[in-house]
Amino acid sequence: MSLKPKKGIHIQSITADDFKGIAQFFPDIPFQLCQFHQQQTIRRYLTRKPKSDTARTLKKLADSILHWKKRSLKHS
């Protein structure tokens, strides 16, 4: 089953909350989680005080996701 957008509407990508089921309706359109749910997915696998350098770096990156500005996410 798939949904077709109406003529004249072009969907470039879908950003949504933790509802991945919507992606099955638009299999040819890129899908991603919102920044909050991206962070929560990463943090789910980390402790509050990681011990390894790699885990600390990943935690720092995950925590910074919510502070990214739209301008820094654009392709140059």
N, CA, C and O atoms as CSV, one atom per row, in Angstrom:
chain,resi,resn,atom,element,x,y,z
A,1,MET,N,N,0.848,-1.183,0.000
A,1,MET,CA,C,0.000,0.000,0.000
A,1,MET,C,C,0.885,1.235,0.000
A,1,MET,O,O,1.876,1.298,0.727
A,2,SER,N,N,0.528,2.207,-0.808
A,2,SER,CA,C,1.260,3.467,-0.792
A,2,SER,C,C,0.291,4.604,-1.043
A,2,SER,O,O,-0.770,4.407,-1.634
A,3,LEU,N,N,0.658,5.788,-0.595
A,3,LEU,CA,C,-0.151,6.982,-0.811
A,3,LEU,C,C,0.533,7.829,-1.868
A,3,LEU,O,O,1.759,7.943,-1.870
A,4,LYS,N,N,-0.220,8.410,-2.744
A,4,LYS,CA,C,0.329,9.266,-3.790
A,4,LYS,C,C,-0.031,10.707,-3.474
A,4,LYS,O,O,-1.199,11.013,-3.233
A,5,PRO,N,N,0.966,11.608,-3.470
A,5,PRO,CA,C,0.635,13.019,-3.270
A,5,PRO,C,C,-0.180,13.541,-4.456
A,5,PRO,O,O,-0.065,13.023,-5.567
A,6,LYS,N,N,-0.996,14.557,-4.220
A,6,LYS,CA,C,-1.790,15.155,-5.289
A,6,LYS,C,C,-0.878,15.814,-6.309
A,6,LYS,O,O,0.251,16.194,-5.999
A,7,LYS,N,N,-1.376,15.942,-7.515
A,7,LYS,CA,C,-0.600,16.577,-8.573
A,7,LYS,C,C,-0.181,17.976,-8.135
A,7,LYS,O,O,-0.957,18.711,-7.523
A,8,GLY,N,N,1.039,18.322,-8.456
A,8,GLY,CA,C,1.564,19.636,-8.102
A,8,GLY,C,C,2.280,19.660,-6.766
A,8,GLY,O,O,2.960,20.633,-6.442
A,9,ILE,N,N,2.134,18.599,-5.989
A,9,ILE,CA,C,2.819,18.531,-4.699
A,9,ILE,C,C,4.014,17.598,-4.845
A,9,ILE,O,O,3.867,16.444,-5.247
A,10,HIS,N,N,5.186,18.104,-4.520
A,10,HIS,CA,C,6.405,17.291,-4.600
A,10,HIS,C,C,6.996,17.184,-3.195
A,10,HIS,O,O,7.455,18.181,-2.637
A,11,ILE,N,N,6.987,16.005,-2.634
A,11,ILE,CA,C,7.545,15.782,-1.295
A,11,ILE,C,C,9.007,15.400,-1.458
A,11,ILE,O,O,9.324,14.381,-2.071
A,12,GLN,N,N,9.899,16.222,-0.907
A,12,GLN,CA,C,11.334,15.967,-1.023
A,12,GLN,C,C,11.835,15.032,0.057
A,12,GLN,O,O,12.715,14.207,-0.192
A,13,SER,N,N,11.275,15.155,1.274
A,13,SER,CA,C,11.675,14.295,2.382
A,13,SER,C,C,10.614,14.387,3.474
A,13,SER,O,O,9.770,15.282,3.470
A,14,ILE,N,N,10.677,13.447,4.404
A,14,ILE,CA,C,9.744,13.416,5.526
A,14,ILE,C,C,10.548,13.397,6.813
A,14,ILE,O,O,11.440,12.567,6.988
A,15,THR,N,N,10.229,14.312,7.709
A,15,THR,CA,C,10.812,14.325,9.044
A,15,THR,C,C,9.655,14.179,10.022
A,15,THR,O,O,8.700,14.954,9.981
A,16,ALA,N,N,9.741,13.190,10.897
A,16,ALA,CA,C,8.629,12.916,11.788
A,16,ALA,C,C,9.127,12.469,13.159
A,16,ALA,O,O,10.311,12.205,13.365
A,17,ASP,N,N,8.174,12.394,14.087
A,17,ASP,CA,C,8.478,11.851,15.399
A,17,ASP,C,C,8.765,10.369,15.249
A,17,ASP,O,O,8.988,9.885,14.140
A,18,ASP,N,N,8.760,9.670,16.326
A,18,ASP,CA,C,9.146,8.265,16.323
A,18,ASP,C,C,8.066,7.371,15.705
A,18,ASP,O,O,7.745,6.312,16.245
A,19,PHE,N,N,7.512,7.804,14.578
A,19,PHE,CA,C,6.489,7.039,13.864
A,19,PHE,C,C,7.058,6.617,12.520
A,19,PHE,O,O,6.803,7.255,11.498
A,20,LYS,N,N,7.821,5.551,12.526
A,20,LYS,CA,C,8.508,5.092,11.322
A,20,LYS,C,C,7.558,4.422,10.335
A,20,LYS,O,O,7.924,4.209,9.179
A,21,GLY,N,N,6.341,4.084,10.772
A,21,GLY,CA,C,5.384,3.437,9.892
A,21,GLY,C,C,4.993,4.300,8.711
A,21,GLY,O,O,4.588,3.775,7.674
A,22,ILE,N,N,5.104,5.621,8.844
A,22,ILE,CA,C,4.746,6.509,7.736
A,22,ILE,C,C,5.664,6.301,6.536
A,22,ILE,O,O,5.255,6.529,5.397
A,23,ALA,N,N,6.887,5.873,6.779
A,23,ALA,CA,C,7.851,5.666,5.696
A,23,ALA,C,C,7.385,4.575,4.730
A,23,ALA,O,O,7.730,4.618,3.550
A,24,GLN,N,N,6.617,3.611,5.201
A,24,GLN,CA,C,6.151,2.538,4.318
A,24,GLN,C,C,5.163,3.053,3.273
A,24,GLN,O,O,5.013,2.438,2.218
A,25,PHE,N,N,4.486,4.173,3.548
A,25,PHE,CA,C,3.548,4.736,2.594
A,25,PHE,C,C,4.241,5.540,1.497
A,25,PHE,O,O,3.668,5.778,0.434
A,26,PHE,N,N,5.473,5.953,1.764
A,26,PHE,CA,C,6.249,6.734,0.800
A,26,PHE,C,C,7.635,6.103,0.650
A,26,PHE,O,O,8.629,6.703,1.061
A,27,PRO,N,N,7.716,4.916,0.075
A,27,PRO,CA,C,8.981,4.175,0.055
A,27,PRO,C,C,10.103,4.843,-0.748
A,27,PRO,O,O,11.276,4.541,-0.527
A,28,ASP,N,N,9.764,5.738,-1.667
A,28,ASP,CA,C,10.786,6.376,-2.499
A,28,ASP,C,C,11.206,7.747,-1.979
A,28,ASP,O,O,12.007,8.431,-2.616
A,29,ILE,N,N,10.672,8.156,-0.824
A,29,ILE,CA,C,10.985,9.471,-0.265
A,29,ILE,C,C,11.853,9.276,0.981
A,29,ILE,O,O,11.518,8.470,1.849
A,30,PRO,N,N,12.975,10.016,1.072
A,30,PRO,CA,C,13.835,9.895,2.251
A,30,PRO,C,C,13.067,10.232,3.536
A,30,PRO,O,O,12.277,11.176,3.575
A,31,PHE,N,N,13.315,9.448,4.572
A,31,PHE,CA,C,12.646,9.619,5.866
A,31,PHE,C,C,13.693,9.743,6.961
A,31,PHE,O,O,14.696,9.029,6.950
A,32,GLN,N,N,13.463,10.642,7.900
A,32,GLN,CA,C,14.356,10.741,9.057
A,32,GLN,C,C,13.554,11.112,10.298
A,32,GLN,O,O,12.470,11.691,10.213
A,33,LEU,N,N,14.110,10.765,11.440
A,33,LEU,CA,C,13.504,11.144,12.709
A,33,LEU,C,C,13.800,12.610,13.000
A,33,LEU,O,O,14.785,13.159,12.507
A,34,CYS,N,N,12.952,13.238,13.794
A,34,CYS,CA,C,13.228,14.606,14.214
A,34,CYS,C,C,14.475,14.586,15.109
A,34,CYS,O,O,14.889,13.530,15.588
A,35,GLN,N,N,15.060,15.756,15.326
A,35,GLN,CA,C,16.304,15.832,16.092
A,35,GLN,C,C,16.147,15.270,17.502
A,35,GLN,O,O,17.047,14.591,17.995
A,36,PHE,N,N,15.023,15.541,18.155
A,36,PHE,CA,C,14.813,15.045,19.513
A,36,PHE,C,C,14.851,13.519,19.549
A,36,PHE,O,O,15.513,12.938,20.409
A,37,HIS,N,N,14.152,12.872,18.629
A,37,HIS,CA,C,14.123,11.411,18.636
A,37,HIS,C,C,15.444,10.805,18.165
A,37,HIS,O,O,15.781,9.692,18.567
A,38,GLN,N,N,16.194,11.507,17.327
A,38,GLN,CA,C,17.532,11.051,16.977
A,38,GLN,C,C,18.394,11.016,18.240
A,38,GLN,O,O,19.097,10.040,18.501
A,39,GLN,N,N,18.328,12.097,19.015
A,39,GLN,CA,C,19.107,12.160,20.246
A,39,GLN,C,C,18.688,11.058,21.220
A,39,GLN,O,O,19.542,10.403,21.818
A,40,GLN,N,N,17.399,10.852,21.381
A,40,GLN,CA,C,16.919,9.838,22.312
A,40,GLN,C,C,17.349,8.428,21.902
A,40,GLN,O,O,17.655,7.603,22.763
A,41,THR,N,N,17.376,8.148,20.608
A,41,THR,CA,C,17.813,6.839,20.127
A,41,THR,C,C,19.276,6.603,20.493
A,41,THR,O,O,19.630,5.521,20.961
A,42,ILE,N,N,20.118,7.600,20.285
A,42,ILE,CA,C,21.544,7.470,20.621
A,42,ILE,C,C,21.729,7.329,22.124
A,42,ILE,O,O,22.453,6.443,22.577
A,43,ARG,N,N,21.083,8.192,22.903
A,43,ARG,CA,C,21.250,8.184,24.354
A,43,ARG,C,C,20.741,6.897,24.996
A,43,ARG,O,O,21.188,6.534,26.084
A,44,ARG,N,N,19.829,6.216,24.352
A,44,ARG,CA,C,19.291,4.956,24.875
A,44,ARG,C,C,20.407,3.924,25.074
A,44,ARG,O,O,20.311,3.055,25.940
A,45,TYR,N,N,21.454,4.028,24.273
A,45,TYR,CA,C,22.533,3.039,24.315
A,45,TYR,C,C,23.759,3.520,25.087
A,45,TYR,O,O,24.770,2.819,25.143
A,46,LEU,N,N,23.679,4.698,25.677
A,46,LEU,CA,C,24.807,5.239,26.433
A,46,LEU,C,C,24.463,5.337,27.917
A,46,LEU,O,O,23.299,5.488,28.287
A,47,THR,N,N,25.481,5.251,28.749
A,47,THR,CA,C,25.265,5.503,30.170
A,47,THR,C,C,25.297,7.014,30.392
A,47,THR,O,O,25.683,7.768,29.499
A,48,ARG,N,N,24.897,7.448,31.569
A,48,ARG,CA,C,24.924,8.897,31.857
A,48,ARG,C,C,26.345,9.434,31.957
A,48,ARG,O,O,26.601,10.596,31.641
A,49,LYS,N,N,27.263,8.585,32.396
A,49,LYS,CA,C,28.669,8.987,32.518
A,49,LYS,C,C,29.539,7.966,31.785
A,49,LYS,O,O,30.118,7.078,32.411
A,50,PRO,N,N,29.631,8.092,30.458
A,50,PRO,CA,C,30.424,7.127,29.695
A,50,PRO,C,C,31.893,7.139,30.104
A,50,PRO,O,O,32.435,8.183,30.469
A,51,LYS,N,N,32.525,5.985,30.041
A,51,LYS,CA,C,33.920,5.874,30.464
A,51,LYS,C,C,34.899,5.935,29.295
A,51,LYS,O,O,35.996,6.474,29.444
A,52,SER,N,N,34.530,5.403,28.154
A,52,SER,CA,C,35.468,5.404,27.027
A,52,SER,C,C,35.430,6.753,26.302
A,52,SER,O,O,34.425,7.463,26.334
A,53,ASP,N,N,36.538,7.084,25.655
A,53,ASP,CA,C,36.609,8.322,24.881
A,53,ASP,C,C,35.552,8.327,23.778
A,53,ASP,O,O,34.914,9.348,23.523
A,54,THR,N,N,35.376,7.189,23.135
A,54,THR,CA,C,34.412,7.101,22.039
A,54,THR,C,C,32.995,7.358,22.534
A,54,THR,O,O,32.249,8.110,21.908
A,55,ALA,N,N,32.620,6.749,23.639
A,55,ALA,CA,C,31.274,6.935,24.183
A,55,ALA,C,C,31.065,8.369,24.650
A,55,ALA,O,O,29.977,8.920,24.479
A,56,ARG,N,N,32.087,8.980,25.237
A,56,ARG,CA,C,31.981,10.390,25.655
A,56,ARG,C,C,31.784,11.301,24.439
A,56,ARG,O,O,30.989,12.241,24.480
A,57,THR,N,N,32.513,11.013,23.364
A,57,THR,CA,C,32.378,11.806,22.143
A,57,THR,C,C,30.975,11.645,21.549
A,57,THR,O,O,30.361,12.621,21.118
A,58,LEU,N,N,30.477,10.410,21.530
A,58,LEU,CA,C,29.143,10.157,21.005
A,58,LEU,C,C,28.077,10.851,21.849
A,58,LEU,O,O,27.124,11.406,21.302
A,59,LYS,N,N,28.224,10.828,23.170
A,59,LYS,CA,C,27.275,11.498,24.060
A,59,LYS,C,C,27.293,13.001,23.810
A,59,LYS,O,O,26.242,13.641,23.761
A,60,LYS,N,N,28.478,13.557,23.653
A,60,LYS,CA,C,28.601,14.996,23.393
A,60,LYS,C,C,27.923,15.356,22.070
A,60,LYS,O,O,27.226,16.367,21.978
A,61,LEU,N,N,28.129,14.528,21.056
A,61,LEU,CA,C,27.501,14.757,19.756
A,61,LEU,C,C,25.975,14.654,19.869
A,61,LEU,O,O,25.253,15.505,19.349
A,62,ALA,N,N,25.495,13.619,20.543
A,62,ALA,CA,C,24.045,13.434,20.711
A,62,ALA,C,C,23.427,14.607,21.458
A,62,ALA,O,O,22.343,15.069,21.103
A,63,ASP,N,N,24.109,15.092,22.489
A,63,ASP,CA,C,23.587,16.214,23.265
A,63,ASP,C,C,23.581,17.512,22.457
A,63,ASP,O,O,22.784,18.410,22.727
A,64,SER,N,N,24.460,17.607,21.479
A,64,SER,CA,C,24.538,18.834,20.683
A,64,SER,C,C,23.487,18.890,19.573
A,64,SER,O,O,23.240,19.961,19.020
A,65,ILE,N,N,22.871,17.769,19.242
A,65,ILE,CA,C,21.909,17.723,18.140
A,65,ILE,C,C,20.797,18.755,18.314
A,65,ILE,O,O,20.396,19.410,17.351
A,66,LEU,N,N,20.305,18.897,19.532
A,66,LEU,CA,C,19.180,19.801,19.769
A,66,LEU,C,C,19.561,21.272,19.652
A,66,LEU,O,O,18.685,22.136,19.652
A,67,HIS,N,N,20.850,21.567,19.552
A,67,HIS,CA,C,21.305,22.960,19.466
A,67,HIS,C,C,21.765,23.340,18.068
A,67,HIS,O,O,22.234,24.457,17.850
A,68,TRP,N,N,21.634,22.421,17.123
A,68,TRP,CA,C,22.054,22.721,15.754
A,68,TRP,C,C,21.105,23.727,15.140
A,68,TRP,O,O,19.897,23.682,15.373
A,69,LYS,N,N,21.646,24.616,14.372
A,69,LYS,CA,C,20.851,25.626,13.678
A,69,LYS,C,C,20.556,25.151,12.265
A,69,LYS,O,O,21.339,24.405,11.677
A,70,LYS,N,N,19.443,25.577,11.730
A,70,LYS,CA,C,19.035,25.183,10.380
A,70,LYS,C,C,20.132,25.526,9.376
A,70,LYS,O,O,20.408,24.742,8.469
A,71,ARG,N,N,20.747,26.670,9.530
A,71,ARG,CA,C,21.779,27.116,8.598
A,71,ARG,C,C,22.943,26.133,8.540
A,71,ARG,O,O,23.508,25.920,7.467
A,72,SER,N,N,23.315,25.531,9.665
A,72,SER,CA,C,24.455,24.616,9.689
A,72,SER,C,C,24.126,23.260,9.078
A,72,SER,O,O,25.034,22.475,8.806
A,73,LEU,N,N,22.840,22.969,8.855
A,73,LEU,CA,C,22.435,21.690,8.289
A,73,LEU,C,C,22.301,21.724,6.779
A,73,LEU,O,O,22.186,20.674,6.148
A,74,LYS,N,N,22.312,22.905,6.191
A,74,LYS,CA,C,22.174,23.026,4.736
A,74,LYS,C,C,23.429,22.570,4.035
A,74,LYS,O,O,24.534,22.714,4.558
A,75,HIS,N,N,23.255,22.016,2.847
A,75,HIS,CA,C,24.388,21.605,2.030
A,75,HIS,C,C,24.984,22.838,1.388
A,75,HIS,O,O,24.268,23.760,1.000
A,76,SER,N,N,26.298,22.847,1.279
A,76,SER,CA,C,26.929,24.007,0.642
A,76,SER,C,C,27.177,23.743,-0.811
A,76,SER,O,O,27.703,24.606,-1.515
